[in-house]
Amino acid sequence: MVKKLSIFIFFVAFTLNAFSQTLTSQILDAETQLPVPYATVQTSEYNGVMTNDEGVFTLFTEDLSEKKDSITISSLGYKTLKIPYKKNLPPTLKLSPDIYEVIPVLLTNRNMSAEDIMDMVKENKEQNYSFDYQKSSIFIRQSGSGNMKKFKFTINESSIDNINQKLLDQTFGNVRKKYVYLNETLADVVIKNHSESKLMLQKSLSIQSKEELASGKKMQEDFMKIMNDNFKSDSQLILKSGIIRLDKTESIDSINKVMDKESNAPQSDKNKNFSEYKTRSVNNAMTQLFLNKKSDVDFLNKPGRYNFVKNGFANYEGDWLYIIDFEPDGSSGKYKGKLYIDAFSFAIVKAEFWGANEIFDKQFNLLGIKANALTYKSTVIFKKENEKYILKYLMRESSQEAAIDRPLTVVEKNENVKGKKRINKVEVQMDMHVINLDRIELVFDQNQISSAGVFENLKPNTEFESTQLFQYDPNFWNGYNIITPEKAIQAIVIEE
């Protein structure tokens, strides 16, 4: 049965504390009443959670004692709040801003310019950040949406009577124009040099409707059904767009065998492929860290492309931080944002940055094909452990557009048929335009120094708990202090 994707607003965003094992609240700025994202909520030195983009957090409280434990809430630019643990929390908690416009007394003899500070950040990078092998527990949340702005196949020419405009309209006319997806995964990870990682997956959930696959797998299946119904099984197929040949010549039989093999693969193979996909996702996000020399995020490695301005000071857990805003100085820089820099170690503790242009990256627009990165934003937070700054949180969100307005020609050749029917030709005009939004969040915990041997010997596991859901279940992660999903994620429901 076709599953229909709909949005059903849950009224439990702030009532999870009705369950005996969880506490939920929202952190707000005491002055602006706006949410405080990515604040740290701790119940002990090794137990805590971060607020999400909406300032909401959920704590699993089975091991907490109302008599002994307290909850500490801290965030850059705010005074730390410490409250006693109770079985119920108010729906909102407020943090008071802790930003200073004038130079603190401790820094009066270090009246450095913003450019001087950035030079010191670069100079002290190796001693501030751990570039050893790091072993951690990692929580990965990937979510996104797609919006098919335009989708039309028009017959230009067909030597096969059954392949006509009516068939194409019936097959592709109901393609789902909008969809959403979510995947959350808990894993052990070993990271090499902030850029390469290996994962051992433990538990994973997915919310993904069949309609989402209409832009990929389902569309491919529909296309192959047309081929199977109208072309001979031993025919050779050639795909072209204009004068450009798209693939090697293959028979329909051989294509079907490959597709059957993929769909009927054992679960262990599917789990292996999923594990490899998760590893690639983490690596792609890590590669863009500003610490990496080859990263496209270049405000640290190529500071000459940017204009830096001091914009006050903050105190965080007793440490003074410079607040520095930056934006492109000319056309080369692509980012703008805010940096929080330790005033004594010159480590970037937190970075928030966005794409500085209306279109973040004009990638390609030629011969009826267009691909652009429209928006980009990222937040990176480090935590100081054993005199080194360890990656604690990384979020990257981007939107992209892809469009094509070109002919697609399918040529059928069959050496076993004589006469005009030996060669058939179908040409359609493709007119498609899609905009996708993709977001990944990485939360690192239980960090420890590892080794090259551990990294090299780590093999992806094929046995882990993998669950497919049709709506978000707030109880799925009971027992784990994960970053709370935003309202839009909690509202996802896929109905039959």
DAVENHU-V260926 format. One record per run of one state. SS is the DSSP state (A for helix, B for strand, O for the rest). FROM is the first residue (numbers start at 0). TO is the last residue. If there is no record, write none. Layout:
# DAVENHU-V260926
SS | FROM | TO
SS | FROM | TO
This chain:
# DAVENHU-V260926
O | 0 | 2
B | 3 | 6
O | 7 | 14
A | 15 | 17
O | 18 | 20
B | 21 | 28
O | 29 | 33
B | 34 | 34
O | 35 | 38
B | 39 | 43
O | 44 | 45
B | 46 | 49
O | 50 | 54
B | 55 | 59
O | 60 | 68
B | 69 | 73
O | 74 | 76
B | 77 | 77
O | 78 | 79
B | 80 | 83
O | 84 | 90
B | 91 | 94
O | 95 | 95
B | 96 | 96
O | 97 | 97
B | 98 | 99
O | 100 | 103
A | 104 | 106
O | 107 | 112
A | 113 | 122
O | 123 | 123
A | 124 | 127
B | 128 | 128
O | 129 | 132
B | 133 | 157
O | 158 | 163
A | 164 | 171
O | 172 | 176
B | 177 | 191
O | 192 | 194
B | 195 | 207
O | 208 | 208
A | 209 | 214
O | 215 | 215
A | 216 | 229
O | 230 | 234
B | 235 | 240
O | 241 | 242
B | 243 | 244
O | 245 | 248
B | 249 | 250
A | 251 | 262
O | 263 | 265
A | 266 | 286
O | 287 | 301
A | 302 | 304
B | 305 | 315
O | 316 | 317
B | 318 | 327
O | 328 | 333
B | 334 | 341
O | 342 | 346
B | 347 | 354
O | 355 | 359
B | 360 | 365
O | 366 | 367
B | 368 | 384
O | 385 | 386
B | 387 | 412
O | 413 | 418
A | 419 | 421
B | 422 | 448
O | 449 | 450
A | 451 | 456
O | 457 | 463
B | 464 | 468
O | 469 | 469
B | 470 | 470
O | 471 | 485
A | 486 | 489
O | 490 | 490
B | 491 | 494
O | 495 | 495
